[in-house]
């Protein structure tokens, strides 16, 4: 990890950076959070890998 920041005053939105091209913004709150031009849903994260974005949300996983 090359950088870490709390992005919200309640510390529930966090950014972790790994090297030059990989960054994760995680929203542990129960509200949406606007980061740059993206909206991060509650309890979700976005992985920024160079020019690629991957959204992860446990809400999208279905139980079998």
Rosetta constraint file for C-alpha pairs under 8 A:
AtomPair CA 1 CA 16 HARMONIC 6.89 0.50
AtomPair CA 1 CA 17 HARMONIC 5.81 0.50
AtomPair CA 1 CA 18 HARMONIC 4.62 0.50
AtomPair CA 1 CA 19 HARMONIC 7.03 0.50
AtomPair CA 2 CA 16 HARMONIC 7.75 0.50
AtomPair CA 2 CA 17 HARMONIC 5.56 0.50
AtomPair CA 2 CA 18 HARMONIC 5.21 0.50
AtomPair CA 2 CA 19 HARMONIC 5.84 0.50
AtomPair CA 3 CA 15 HARMONIC 7.95 0.50
AtomPair CA 3 CA 16 HARMONIC 5.79 0.50
AtomPair CA 3 CA 17 HARMONIC 4.93 0.50
AtomPair CA 3 CA 18 HARMONIC 7.01 0.50
AtomPair CA 4 CA 14 HARMONIC 7.35 0.50
AtomPair CA 4 CA 15 HARMONIC 5.58 0.50
AtomPair CA 4 CA 16 HARMONIC 4.51 0.50
AtomPair CA 4 CA 17 HARMONIC 6.27 0.50
AtomPair CA 5 CA 14 HARMONIC 5.75 0.50
AtomPair CA 5 CA 15 HARMONIC 5.21 0.50
AtomPair CA 5 CA 16 HARMONIC 6.69 0.50
AtomPair CA 6 CA 11 HARMONIC 5.22 0.50
AtomPair CA 6 CA 12 HARMONIC 7.36 0.50
AtomPair CA 6 CA 13 HARMONIC 6.04 0.50
AtomPair CA 6 CA 14 HARMONIC 4.54 0.50
AtomPair CA 6 CA 15 HARMONIC 6.42 0.50
AtomPair CA 7 CA 11 HARMONIC 6.71 0.50
AtomPair CA 7 CA 12 HARMONIC 7.85 0.50
AtomPair CA 7 CA 13 HARMONIC 5.33 0.50
AtomPair CA 7 CA 14 HARMONIC 5.39 0.50
AtomPair CA 7 CA 15 HARMONIC 6.84 0.50
AtomPair CA 8 CA 12 HARMONIC 6.35 0.50
AtomPair CA 8 CA 13 HARMONIC 5.39 0.50
AtomPair CA 8 CA 14 HARMONIC 7.42 0.50
AtomPair CA 12 CA 27 HARMONIC 6.10 0.50
AtomPair CA 12 CA 28 HARMONIC 5.01 0.50
AtomPair CA 12 CA 29 HARMONIC 5.40 0.50
AtomPair CA 13 CA 25 HARMONIC 7.15 0.50
AtomPair CA 13 CA 26 HARMONIC 5.62 0.50
AtomPair CA 13 CA 27 HARMONIC 4.43 0.50
AtomPair CA 13 CA 28 HARMONIC 5.98 0.50
AtomPair CA 13 CA 29 HARMONIC 6.88 0.50
AtomPair CA 13 CA 33 HARMONIC 7.82 0.50
AtomPair CA 14 CA 25 HARMONIC 5.66 0.50
AtomPair CA 14 CA 26 HARMONIC 5.32 0.50
AtomPair CA 14 CA 27 HARMONIC 6.63 0.50
AtomPair CA 15 CA 23 HARMONIC 7.04 0.50
AtomPair CA 15 CA 24 HARMONIC 5.64 0.50
AtomPair CA 15 CA 25 HARMONIC 4.40 0.50
AtomPair CA 15 CA 26 HARMONIC 6.41 0.50
AtomPair CA 16 CA 23 HARMONIC 5.74 0.50
AtomPair CA 16 CA 24 HARMONIC 5.26 0.50
AtomPair CA 16 CA 25 HARMONIC 6.53 0.50
AtomPair CA 17 CA 22 HARMONIC 5.96 0.50
AtomPair CA 17 CA 23 HARMONIC 4.29 0.50
AtomPair CA 17 CA 24 HARMONIC 6.37 0.50
AtomPair CA 18 CA 22 HARMONIC 5.18 0.50
AtomPair CA 18 CA 23 HARMONIC 6.00 0.50
AtomPair CA 21 CA 48 HARMONIC 7.56 0.50
AtomPair CA 21 CA 49 HARMONIC 5.59 0.50
AtomPair CA 21 CA 50 HARMONIC 4.88 0.50
AtomPair CA 22 CA 47 HARMONIC 7.31 0.50
AtomPair CA 22 CA 48 HARMONIC 5.69 0.50
AtomPair CA 22 CA 49 HARMONIC 4.60 0.50
AtomPair CA 22 CA 50 HARMONIC 6.49 0.50
AtomPair CA 23 CA 47 HARMONIC 5.91 0.50
AtomPair CA 23 CA 48 HARMONIC 5.06 0.50
AtomPair CA 23 CA 49 HARMONIC 6.58 0.50
AtomPair CA 24 CA 45 HARMONIC 6.90 0.50
AtomPair CA 24 CA 46 HARMONIC 5.79 0.50
AtomPair CA 24 CA 47 HARMONIC 4.52 0.50
AtomPair CA 24 CA 48 HARMONIC 6.09 0.50
AtomPair CA 25 CA 45 HARMONIC 5.52 0.50
AtomPair CA 25 CA 46 HARMONIC 5.44 0.50
AtomPair CA 25 CA 47 HARMONIC 6.63 0.50
AtomPair CA 26 CA 40 HARMONIC 7.88 0.50
AtomPair CA 26 CA 43 HARMONIC 7.50 0.50
AtomPair CA 26 CA 44 HARMONIC 6.05 0.50
AtomPair CA 26 CA 45 HARMONIC 4.18 0.50
AtomPair CA 26 CA 46 HARMONIC 6.61 0.50
AtomPair CA 27 CA 32 HARMONIC 7.78 0.50
AtomPair CA 27 CA 33 HARMONIC 7.08 0.50
AtomPair CA 27 CA 40 HARMONIC 6.63 0.50
AtomPair CA 27 CA 41 HARMONIC 7.09 0.50
AtomPair CA 27 CA 42 HARMONIC 5.80 0.50
AtomPair CA 27 CA 43 HARMONIC 5.27 0.50
AtomPair CA 27 CA 44 HARMONIC 5.41 0.50
AtomPair CA 27 CA 45 HARMONIC 5.85 0.50
AtomPair CA 28 CA 42 HARMONIC 6.36 0.50
AtomPair CA 28 CA 43 HARMONIC 4.53 0.50
AtomPair CA 28 CA 44 HARMONIC 6.84 0.50
AtomPair CA 29 CA 42 HARMONIC 5.48 0.50
AtomPair CA 29 CA 43 HARMONIC 5.89 0.50
AtomPair CA 30 CA 42 HARMONIC 4.74 0.50
AtomPair CA 30 CA 43 HARMONIC 6.45 0.50
AtomPair CA 31 CA 41 HARMONIC 6.81 0.50
AtomPair CA 31 CA 42 HARMONIC 4.89 0.50
AtomPair CA 32 CA 39 HARMONIC 6.47 0.50
AtomPair CA 32 CA 40 HARMONIC 5.59 0.50
AtomPair CA 32 CA 41 HARMONIC 4.51 0.50
AtomPair CA 32 CA 42 HARMONIC 5.04 0.50
AtomPair CA 33 CA 39 HARMONIC 5.64 0.50
AtomPair CA 33 CA 40 HARMONIC 5.16 0.50
AtomPair CA 33 CA 41 HARMONIC 6.58 0.50
AtomPair CA 33 CA 42 HARMONIC 7.41 0.50
AtomPair CA 34 CA 38 HARMONIC 5.75 0.50
AtomPair CA 34 CA 39 HARMONIC 4.53 0.50
AtomPair CA 34 CA 40 HARMONIC 6.23 0.50
AtomPair CA 35 CA 39 HARMONIC 6.21 0.50
AtomPair CA 35 CA 40 HARMONIC 7.13 0.50
AtomPair CA 40 CA 44 HARMONIC 6.42 0.50
AtomPair CA 40 CA 45 HARMONIC 6.42 0.50
AtomPair CA 40 CA 46 HARMONIC 7.05 0.50
AtomPair CA 41 CA 45 HARMONIC 7.62 0.50
AtomPair CA 41 CA 57 HARMONIC 7.79 0.50
AtomPair CA 43 CA 57 HARMONIC 6.74 0.50
AtomPair CA 43 CA 58 HARMONIC 7.47 0.50
AtomPair CA 44 CA 55 HARMONIC 7.45 0.50
AtomPair CA 44 CA 56 HARMONIC 5.75 0.50
AtomPair CA 44 CA 57 HARMONIC 4.45 0.50
AtomPair CA 44 CA 58 HARMONIC 6.93 0.50
AtomPair CA 45 CA 55 HARMONIC 5.91 0.50
AtomPair CA 45 CA 56 HARMONIC 5.35 0.50
AtomPair CA 45 CA 57 HARMONIC 6.56 0.50
AtomPair CA 46 CA 53 HARMONIC 6.57 0.50
AtomPair CA 46 CA 54 HARMONIC 5.58 0.50
AtomPair CA 46 CA 55 HARMONIC 4.50 0.50
AtomPair CA 46 CA 56 HARMONIC 6.24 0.50
AtomPair CA 47 CA 53 HARMONIC 5.62 0.50
AtomPair CA 47 CA 54 HARMONIC 5.04 0.50
AtomPair CA 47 CA 55 HARMONIC 6.40 0.50
AtomPair CA 47 CA 56 HARMONIC 7.91 0.50
AtomPair CA 48 CA 52 HARMONIC 5.94 0.50
AtomPair CA 48 CA 53 HARMONIC 4.75 0.50
AtomPair CA 48 CA 54 HARMONIC 6.67 0.50
AtomPair CA 49 CA 53 HARMONIC 6.30 0.50
AtomPair CA 56 CA 60 HARMONIC 7.93 0.50
AtomPair CA 57 CA 61 HARMONIC 7.45 0.50
